Amino acid sequence: MPQEPRVPFPNIDPIAFAIGPFAVRWYALGYLFGTGLGACYGYLMLANTRLWHKGEPPFKAADIWDFAFWTMLSIVVGGRVGYVLFYNLPFYLENPTQMLNTLDGGMSYHGGMLGLMLAAILFTRSKHGNWLSALDLIASVSTIGIFLVRIANFINAELYGAPTALPWGVIFPTDPEQVPRHPSQLYEAALEGLLLFLVIRVFTHVFYSLRRPGLVAGVFGIGYGLSRIAVEFVRLPDAQIGYLFGGWLTMGMVLSLPLVLGGIGLVAFATTRKQNALRA
């Protein structure tokens, strides 16, 4: 039997603050600050032209603030569309008016990422920049938002893991069984957010990998995909889907595998192009 948790759940109100009837949740702030801090970090990277291939970033540093607006919009729209398509399509086909109701918290990271990639490509092409370098940019900064949103998931006591006997098991107030569970949100914050940020920082500022357009985006795809697949082994699947094929496979694993394969392809492409060779 699982033992009592040694790490108590911090009973933080999911609502950060309220002004009259208007309530602002930590989850929304995670997206907002993730975009804002990511834009600030992106500005510094874009301004440091020596990081980029031929000294040319995908667009000017001052354009990052316009891009941040499209980033926020694309993440929200892509995340919602992804959730509807990947996680609960039968329900939304029967209740189409609920597709726009984001109060149920239904957001898909993979859908948000696809929306962000599309926005980056279109925005960069409008600036006549290298869209592969734009993907490298969002790969470098998106880990900040991932970290903050996963912390917000923990505060919301959602997306928790399977029961565990490990000493850091947590009893979440929203869990009907009230048993110690893996804090899988924190695992993802640590792996997909903090650790991946540090790994990519080494590639961008030590190995100067931004001089090979597509390489950093490939590293992100591999790192995020493998991290997400690993955590999915202890994270509970969405109730409406469960485990696929009656086994251990989850939708998160299925959607993450193309990221790993695409990342490997980008790394191979970026490292074999002669015109992308590192400059002294």
C-alpha distance (Angstrom), angle and dihedral (degrees) to the residues before:
residue distance angle dihedral
M1 . . .
P2 3.82 . .
Q3 3.77 112.0 .
E4 3.74 124.2 -128.1
P5 3.83 113.7 -76.9
R6 3.78 117.3 -99.3
V7 3.79 92.6 -161.7
P8 3.82 109.1 63.4
F9 3.78 118.0 -145.3
P10 3.82 108.4 -104.0
N11 3.76 102.1 -125.0
I12 3.80 96.0 -138.1
D13 3.80 116.6 165.6
P14 3.84 108.4 -114.1
I15 3.81 86.3 -139.2
A16 3.80 108.4 79.3
F17 3.80 93.7 -166.4
A18 3.76 140.8 -26.8
I19 3.79 133.5 -143.7
G20 3.76 106.8 -161.4
P21 3.82 108.0 -55.4
F22 3.81 91.3 -16.1
A23 3.81 111.1 98.0
V24 3.80 124.2 -170.7
R25 3.79 115.4 -155.6
W26 3.79 128.4 -152.8
Y27 3.81 87.2 -122.3
A28 3.79 91.6 61.8
L29 3.80 90.9 44.2
G30 3.79 88.9 53.0
Y31 3.80 89.9 60.4
L32 3.80 92.7 41.2
F33 3.80 97.1 48.9
G34 3.78 91.4 38.1
T35 3.79 89.6 58.0
G36 3.82 93.3 42.2
L37 3.79 96.7 47.6
G38 3.79 90.3 41.4
A39 3.81 89.6 53.8
C40 3.81 91.4 50.2
Y41 3.81 91.6 49.7
G42 3.79 90.0 44.6
Y43 3.80 90.6 52.2
L44 3.80 90.7 56.3
M45 3.78 91.4 48.5
L46 3.81 93.9 48.0
A47 3.80 91.2 48.0
N48 3.81 90.7 53.8
T49 3.80 96.2 75.6
R50 3.80 93.6 176.7
L51 3.79 88.2 73.2
W52 3.80 93.5 63.8
H53 3.78 136.5 77.5
K54 3.81 108.3 -86.8
G55 3.80 87.4 -7.0
E56 3.80 90.2 -74.1
P57 3.83 118.7 126.4
P58 3.81 116.9 -160.4
F59 3.82 90.3 -100.1
K60 3.78 139.4 -11.5
A61 3.79 119.1 -67.9
A62 3.81 91.5 -120.6
D63 3.82 89.9 59.7
I64 3.81 91.7 64.8
W65 3.80 91.4 87.9
D66 3.81 91.9 57.5
F67 3.77 88.9 45.5
A68 3.82 90.7 51.0
F69 3.81 89.7 61.6
W70 3.80 92.0 52.6
T71 3.79 88.9 43.8
M72 3.79 93.2 58.1
L73 3.79 93.0 45.3
S74 3.81 94.0 47.1
I75 3.81 93.5 48.2
V76 3.81 93.2 51.4
V77 3.80 95.3 44.0
G78 3.81 94.4 41.0
G79 3.79 92.8 44.3
R80 3.79 92.6 51.9
V81 3.80 94.8 44.1
G82 3.80 89.7 47.8
Y83 3.80 92.2 51.8
V84 3.80 92.0 49.0
L85 3.81 93.1 48.8
F86 3.80 101.4 37.0
Y87 3.78 105.5 31.5
N88 3.81 113.5 26.3
L89 3.81 111.2 8.3
P90 3.85 97.4 140.6
F91 3.81 91.1 55.7
Y92 3.80 93.8 48.9
L93 3.79 92.7 46.0
E94 3.79 87.2 57.9
N95 3.82 92.4 41.2
P96 3.83 105.9 32.5
T97 3.80 93.5 165.6
Q98 3.81 88.8 64.6
M99 3.80 92.3 62.9
L100 3.80 90.4 86.5
N101 3.80 94.5 43.5
T102 3.80 102.9 102.6
L103 3.81 92.1 169.1
D104 3.80 88.4 93.5
G105 3.80 87.9 66.9
G106 3.79 93.9 -122.7
M107 3.81 106.1 159.4
S108 3.80 129.8 144.3
Y109 3.79 119.5 -147.8
H110 3.79 91.6 -155.0
G111 3.80 91.4 52.2
G112 3.80 91.0 48.0
M113 3.79 90.2 50.0
L114 3.81 92.1 51.9
G115 3.79 89.9 49.5
L116 3.80 90.7 49.3
M117 3.80 92.4 49.1
L118 3.79 91.5 50.9
A119 3.82 91.4 48.4
A120 3.81 91.1 49.0
I121 3.79 92.9 50.4
L122 3.81 94.7 47.1
F123 3.81 94.0 43.5
T124 3.81 93.0 48.4
R125 3.79 93.6 46.9
S126 3.81 88.6 53.2
K127 3.82 86.7 56.3
H128 3.82 91.7 46.0
G129 3.80 91.3 -118.8
N130 3.81 134.3 137.0
W131 3.79 107.4 -81.5
L132 3.81 92.1 -158.9
S133 3.81 88.2 59.5
A134 3.81 87.8 50.2
L135 3.80 89.3 56.1
D136 3.80 87.9 50.1
L137 3.80 88.8 53.2
I138 3.79 96.1 52.2
A139 3.81 89.5 44.3
S140 3.81 88.1 56.2
V141 3.80 96.1 50.1
S142 3.82 105.8 29.7
T143 3.80 93.5 77.5
I144 3.81 87.5 72.3
G145 3.79 91.5 61.3
I146 3.80 92.2 42.6
F147 3.81 90.4 55.7
L148 3.81 94.1 49.4
V149 3.81 95.9 44.5
R150 3.80 92.4 49.1
I151 3.80 89.4 52.4
A152 3.80 87.3 51.2
N153 3.82 89.2 51.4
F154 3.80 87.7 55.9
I155 3.81 91.7 49.5
N156 3.82 88.6 50.4
A157 3.83 88.9 51.5
E158 3.81 90.0 -129.2
L159 3.82 135.8 128.5
Y160 3.80 91.0 28.7
G161 3.76 125.8 164.1
A162 3.78 140.3 -108.1
P163 3.81 122.9 -71.3
T164 3.79 114.0 -74.9
A165 3.80 140.0 -174.5
L166 3.80 91.8 -152.2
P167 3.82 115.3 122.0
W168 3.83 93.1 -114.5
G169 3.80 94.1 56.7
V170 3.80 112.3 135.5
I171 3.80 130.1 -150.1
F172 3.78 105.1 -140.5
P173 3.80 117.1 -149.9
T174 3.82 90.8 -133.6
D175 3.81 93.4 54.4
P176 3.83 110.0 106.2
E177 3.81 91.1 -157.3
Q178 3.83 94.1 50.5
V179 3.80 95.7 -147.9
P180 3.82 128.8 138.7
R181 3.81 110.2 -86.8
H182 3.77 138.9 -176.1
P183 3.82 109.6 -89.6
S184 3.81 88.3 -131.7
Q185 3.80 91.5 168.7
L186 3.80 89.2 64.8
Y187 3.80 91.3 46.0
E188 3.80 88.5 56.0
A189 3.80 92.8 44.7
A190 3.81 89.4 53.4
L191 3.82 97.7 43.1
E192 3.81 105.5 30.9
G193 3.78 94.1 32.1
L194 3.79 117.6 29.2
L195 3.81 102.2 20.8
L196 3.79 94.7 42.1
F197 3.81 90.5 48.0
L198 3.80 90.2 55.2
V199 3.80 93.1 46.0
I200 3.80 92.3 50.3
R201 3.81 90.6 45.1
V202 3.80 88.3 59.4
F203 3.81 90.7 50.2
T204 3.82 93.8 48.0
H205 3.81 101.2 40.4
V206 3.82 104.7 24.8
F207 3.80 104.2 31.8
Y208 3.86 93.6 28.1
S209 3.78 89.1 -135.9
L210 3.81 92.9 163.9
R211 3.81 84.9 79.4
R212 3.78 86.2 72.0
P213 3.83 102.7 60.9
G214 3.79 111.5 -136.7
L215 3.79 97.0 19.8
V216 3.81 97.6 100.1
A217 3.81 91.2 44.4
G218 3.80 87.8 52.9
V219 3.79 92.1 50.3
F220 3.80 89.2 50.8
G221 3.80 92.5 50.1
I222 3.80 92.0 51.0
G223 3.81 94.1 43.0
Y224 3.77 96.8 45.9
G225 3.79 94.5 41.6
L226 3.80 94.8 50.8
S227 3.82 92.5 43.5
R228 3.79 92.5 50.3
I229 3.80 93.1 46.5
A230 3.81 90.6 50.1
V231 3.82 93.3 51.0
E232 3.81 91.6 45.7
F233 3.81 88.2 69.5
V234 3.83 89.1 69.2
R235 3.81 100.4 25.8
L236 3.79 118.1 93.2
P237 3.81 113.3 -115.7
D238 3.79 120.1 -122.8
A239 3.80 108.3 -76.4
Q240 3.80 94.6 -127.8
I241 3.83 91.1 55.5
G242 3.78 106.8 28.2
Y243 3.78 120.1 176.5
L244 3.79 114.5 -19.8
F245 3.80 121.8 -119.5
G246 3.79 88.5 8.8
G247 3.78 92.8 -75.7
W248 3.81 139.7 82.9
L249 3.81 99.0 -62.0
T250 3.82 116.6 113.7
M251 3.79 133.6 -166.7
G252 3.80 88.6 -114.0
M253 3.80 89.6 59.6
V254 3.80 92.6 47.3
L255 3.81 92.7 51.1
S256 3.81 93.0 44.1
L257 3.79 97.0 52.3
P258 3.85 93.4 71.4
L259 3.80 87.6 52.5
V260 3.79 90.9 57.6
L261 3.80 93.3 45.8
G262 3.80 92.5 44.5
G263 3.79 89.9 48.0
I264 3.79 91.7 52.6
G265 3.79 89.1 49.7
L266 3.80 92.5 50.8
V267 3.80 92.7 48.3
A268 3.81 90.8 50.0
F269 3.81 91.4 46.8
A270 3.81 94.5 47.4
T271 3.78 96.3 46.1
T272 3.81 96.4 47.1
R273 3.81 99.3 49.4
K274 3.80 108.0 100.4
Q275 3.80 93.4 -155.1
N276 3.80 88.4 60.8
A277 3.79 94.7 58.4
L278 3.77 115.9 140.2
R279 3.77 116.1 -96.8
A280 3.79 123.8 -139.6
